[in-house]
Amino acid sequence: MTVRELRTDVLVIGGGTAGFGAALGAARQGKSVRLVEGTSKIGGVMAFCPGMPWGGGYPTGRSIGGVFGELTDALLALEPPMAEVRPSTLENFGYEVIYDHEAAVFAMFQMLEDASVEVHLNTFAGAPVMEGERIARVECTDRTGPIAIEAGMVIDCSGDGDTSARAGVPYVVGDGRGNMMGVTLSFSMVGADWARVFAKGDPYFEEEAAFGIAQGLIHPDLAKLYLMKGFHPDTVFCNSVHIRGVDGTDPQAVARATQEGRRRCHQLARFLTRHVPGFEAARMSELGPTVGVRETRKLEAVQRILASDLRRGAKPDDGIVACDNPIDDVMRGDEAMTHDAIVAKGDYYTIPLRAMVPERMQNLLFAGRLVCADPAAFASVRGMPQCMAMGQAAGTAAAMALASGVPVQALDPVRVAAALAAQGMRGIGGDRLERHVPALEAA
């Protein structure tokens, strides 16, 4: 079969929030960009879990800015608005963005189109072809057959890092002992009566969950029900069904987990309509097409982010995005859910660019949940806004490396951070996020 040969300055693997940011970051620096995504939709977890809030984009109550801020502002400016910024009902999470899913996806595709990014959907990235310490091209495939994409720079935003691993980049899986966070299948209930559903003020519905578990009506892992007001009135987003012990790098394991997730979601929906006031006339909608995977491989980099760095509010010179997310750990092995604050109230830390730069591979960067971090730190840095910003940083860095003709390891990371600050990223490059957000507090 004939192999189609394509060329691009920057190849981005994976069209989740990190890949979206990376493609824009590179394209807006004048580089040709091809974005390869294995599914029919960009967005990653937000595509697999329609309605999943963008949490973590407002450290100390101020937006991190950049591409995330631009996308949020675009949705807020629509008539009627297709997004809202409001406090999370969950402890230690601060403000989050809820949005109309289809409007957000359309806006993201439009931003990529406006930046002249070539998007390859339903296309799988496979083995890299190496030339020493460089990736010369990546073998891909779509329904028409094999494709070889030659690239000056490669940015791996795939989440699982298959191509980087095949290129020889060292990695750890999960917590280093193979334990990965639980995967999640989400859905919404439409036609719920918000006033009655949320009358008690318990964000986790623990009393109702205990009754359901005791009666054998819902799975024992549902000791807390993560039910949140959706974007549209009387819609409740259900982020409750977490499945332990799933290897997200194994397609068959993911398929089995998705069917188990469907089973538990339908069970939970029946329980809500029969036993939780306000859901009597509601029905299930927007059941995710597959489980959302939180954690698999984390690639080794020049620097590893440590939880101790985060706890002291570290803001290194090469910090490329601000964050104050709690340690949002989801059922690794036998462990429970945690939402423990990692920084003092009103403070934040920044994620260093060096945690996305491999030690040896000269034309590879990575972003999103491939970032090099210890287990507790990873549970904090992995929010979608941060992934979007990490991608933007990787795309900007890739363009700068190409322009200078240097390996990524030779880039001055402080210059990259300064470039991102000039692009509107807040809380980095000398800008300090202060807690003064009357507009948000009023909302």
N, C-alpha and C positions, 0 to 999 in steps of 0.2 A: 504493500500500500504506500502511495506517495506521501511523504511527510511535508506538510506545509512549513515553510521557514519564514519566520517573522522577526522583526528587529525593533527594539525600543531602548530608550535611554534607561528607563526604570521599569522593572517588573515588580508589581505588587501581588503577592500570593495571599488570597483570602479577602473577601469583601465584607467583613464585619465592620464594627465601628472603627477599629484600628486601621483596617485596610482602606476604608473610606477616607479617614484623615490622612493616611500616607499618600494615597493617590492625589488628593488635592494639594498636599504640601509640596510634592515634587512638581506637579503640573503647573502650579502657580509660580514656580521658579523658572518656567520656560522649558521644562524637559518633557519629552514625549513619554507617555505613561500607558502601560497596559495593566489592567486589573483583572486577575483571574479568580473567578468564584465558582465553586463546585455546585451551587444550587441555582435556582432561578430567581433569586432575590438577594439584594444586598441587605446588610444590617446585622448579620450574625445572630446573636442571642435575641436581639429585639425583633428579628424576623421569625425566629422559632417560638418566641414567647410574646405574641402581639399584645401590646399594652404595658410591657415591662417598663416601669418608670426609669428615667435617667437620674440615678441618684449619685451624689458626690460631686456634682458640678458647681456647688456653691460653698466652698470652704469659707468659714466665718460668715456665711450669708452673702458673699460676693461671687459672681460668676467667674470661672476660670478663663472665660473669653475664648479667643481663637476660633477655630472651626465650630466647636461646640456652641459658643456664644452666637456665632453667625447663624447657625441652623436654628437655634432656639428663637432668636430674634425674628427670623423669617416666618416661623410658625406663629409667633405672637402677633405679628403684624398683619396676618391674613384677616379678612372680613367675612365671616366671624373668625375670631382667633382659633387656631387649631392646636394651641398648647396653653398650659397654665403652670406657673411656678408656685409651689405651696409647700408647707412643712410636711415632712414625712410623718406618718402615724407611728413609725417604728422608732425605737429608742436609738439615740446617738447618730441619726442619719441626716439631720438638718433639712435643708431644702432640696426638693427634687422637681424634675420636669415631668408632667404627665401630658400626653399629646394624643392626637388622632393618628392612629398607626398608618393608615394609607396616605394621609397628608405628609407625614414625616418621610415615608419611603419615597414618595414622589419628589419631595423637595431634595432628598439626597441624590436621587438619580439625576435631577435637573442640575444640581451643583456640579456633579461629575461631567455631565454633558457640556455645561458652560465652560468647564476647564479643559475640554477636548481630551478627556480620558477615554481610551478605548476599553470598554467593559466587555469581558468575555464571560458570559454566564454559562452554567451547565458545563463547565470546563474544569478538568481535574489536573492539578500540577503534580508531576511525578518526579522522576529521578533527575538530579542535576548532572550536567556534564562538566567535569572539572578541568581546569588548566592551572595546575599548581595550587596556589591558595586563593584562586578565584573561581567563581561560577561562571562558565562561559555561556551556557544556555540551560534552559530547563525544558525537559520533555513533558509536554502536556497532551491532553486528548479531549476532544469533544465528540459529538455524535457523527461528525463527518470524518473522523479519523485522527491520526497523530499530528501534533504540531510541535515544532521546535522553536522556542522563543529565545533569541539571543538578547542579552541585556547588559548594559554597562553597570547597573546596580540592581540588586535584588533585595526586596524588603519582604520578610516573611511575617505575615499577619494572620496566618492560618489557624492559630489557636493550638494545633497539635504539633506543628513544626516538622512534618514528615520530610519535606524537602531539605531543611536545614540539618536534620538528623542524618539523612542520607549523604549529605555533603561532609559529614564528619564532625559537626559541632557537638561537643559534649552536652549532656542534659541530665536532669533528674526528673523523675516521675512523681507527681504529687508531693507528699511530705518527705520524699527521699526513701521511704520504706514501701512505696507503691500504693499508699492510701491516698485516694483522690476525693475531693469534695463530691457530695451527692449531685446527681443530675436532676433537672426539674422539668416537669411538664405543667404548663399553666393554661388557664382558660378564664373566660369571663362569664358572669351571670348578668343577663339583661332583664329589665323589668323588675328589679328589686326596689323595695321601698327604703331609700337611704335613711329616712328619719327613724324608722323602726330597726333597721339592721344595725345602725351605729348608736342606738339610744344608750347603751350601757357604758360606752366609752372605753371598753377593753380592746386595745388594738390587736390582741392575739386570740380573743374568743376562747379563753382557756376553759371556762366552765362548760361551754357547749362541746368543746373538743373532748373533755374528760368524759362527759356523758356518752358521746358517740363511740369512744374507744371502749368504755365499760360495757356497752351494749353490743359490741362487735359490729358496729355500723360503718366505721371508718378504720383505716390502718393505724396501728399503734404509734407510728412515727408522726402522726398528726396531732401531737399534744398541743401545738400552737397552730391556729389557723391564720394564715397571712392573707387577710381580706382587706382590700383597700378600695376607696372610691375611685372608679375609673374616670376617664376624661369626660365622657358623655353622661348626662344625668341618669340616675338610677341604674348605672352599670357598675358592677363590682368586679374588680380584678382579683383573681384567686391565684396566688403564688405559693401554694401550700404543698403540692405533691412533689416531695423530694425522695429520690431513690438512691439508696446507698450501694457502694461496692460495684460501681459500673466502670469498666475500663473504656473511657471515651475514645481511645485510639482504635478500638475493635468495632468495626461496623456492625457485626452481628450482635455484639453485646448492646450496642446503642439501639438496634432494632428491637431486641427483646425488652429493653428498658422502656422504650416508647410504648409498646403494647401494655406492659405492666402499668405505665403511667396513665394510659387511657382508662384502664380498668379502675384505677384509684380515683381518677378525676370524675368519671361517671358516678362512682360510689359516693364521692363527696358531694356532687351536685344533687343527687337524690337526698342525701342527708340534710343539706341546706334547705331544700324546698319543704321537707317534712318536719324539720325539728328546730329551725332557727327563724324566729319571727322576722318578717319582712321579705322573706324569699318565697313565700307561698306561690306567687304568680310568676316567678322568675324562670328563666330557661338558660341552658348552657349555650355559649357562643364562643367563637374564636379559640377553639381548642388548638393548641400548637401542633404543627405538622410533625415535629420530632422533639425529643428532649433537648433542653439547653444544657450544654456541657460547660462546667465552670473551670475545670482544671485537668490538665494531662501533663505534657512535658513543659518544663521550664528550662530554657537554654542557658548555658553558662556564658558569662560575659566578663568584660574587663572589671566590673564591679558587681557585687551581690548586695542587694538591698536587705538590710537587717532590721528586725523589729525594734532593736535598741536604737537604731538611727531614727526611726519614726517616732518613738516615744519621747525623744528629746527634741522633737520638732526640727530635725536637720533640714537646712536649706542650702545645699551645696551650690557652688558657683555654676555648675552645669545642670542645675535643676530646671526641668522643662515643663513641669505642670504641678500645680498646688493640689493638695489633698488633705482632708481631715476625716476620711471614712473610718468607721470603727473596724475592728477585726471581725469581718462578716464571714465566719467560718461555718460551713454547711456540711455537717454529718460526715466528716472524714472517718472512715472505719466505724468504730463503735461510738464515736464522739457525738455530742449534741450540737445544736445551733448556738452560735455566740454572736453578740453584737456589741462587744466590749469596746469602749472608747480607747483609742490609742494615743491621743494627744489631749492636752488640757483644753478645756472649753475656750474658744476664741483663738486658739493657735492652729497651726497646720504644718505640714512638712512638704518638701518637693521631691519628685522622682528624678533621679539623675540620668542623664543621657547615657552615661557609661554602662548602665544596666541593660542597654539594648545593643551594645557593640560587642561582637564576638572577639575573642583574644587573637585569632589568627586569620579568619576568612576576610579577605581584603575588600570585597565588594558586596558584603551582606550586612544588613541591619535587620532587627526584628522588633516587634511592638505588640502591645496588647497582652494577652495572658501568657505569652512566651517570655515575658520580662524575667530577668534573673532576680529572684527574691527568695528569702527563706519562707517557710510555711505561714507563719503569723503575718509577716509583712505582705506576702502575696494576698492574703485574705482581706487586706485593706486597700491595696493599690489597684485592684482589678475592676473598679467601677467603669461603666460604659463611657462617661465623659472623660475619665482619665485615659482610657484606651484610645478614644478619638484623638486626644491631645498627644499621646505617645506616638500615634501614627503620624500626626502632623509634624512632630519633631523628627521622626525617622525620614519622612519624605523631604523635609527641608535639608536635613543633614546629607541625604543621598545626593540631592542636587548640588549642594556645596562641594561635596567630594568630587563629583564629576567635573564641576567647573574648575576646580583646582588641580585635577588630575592626580589626586592622592588617595591612598587607601583610607578606609573609614577610621582606622586606628590613629591616623595622622591628623585627623581633624582636630581643631581646637574646639572642645565642647562648649567653652564659654562663649565663643562666637556664635555657635548654633543657638544657645539660649538667648543671646542678644537679638538674633534674627527673629526668634519666636516672639520675644517681647515687642519687637517692632511690628509683628503681625497681629498684635492685640492680645497675646497671652498674658494673663494677669497673675501677679504673685510671684514672678520670677524676674531675674535680671535687675534686681534692685528695687522693683515695685513691691510694696508691702500691702497685703490684703488686710484692711482694717474692718472691724465689725461695726458697720453703720449702714443698716439696710432698712430705712423706714418704709420704703415702697413695698418691699417684700413682707415686712412685718404687718403692714396694713392689709396685705392680701391674705 
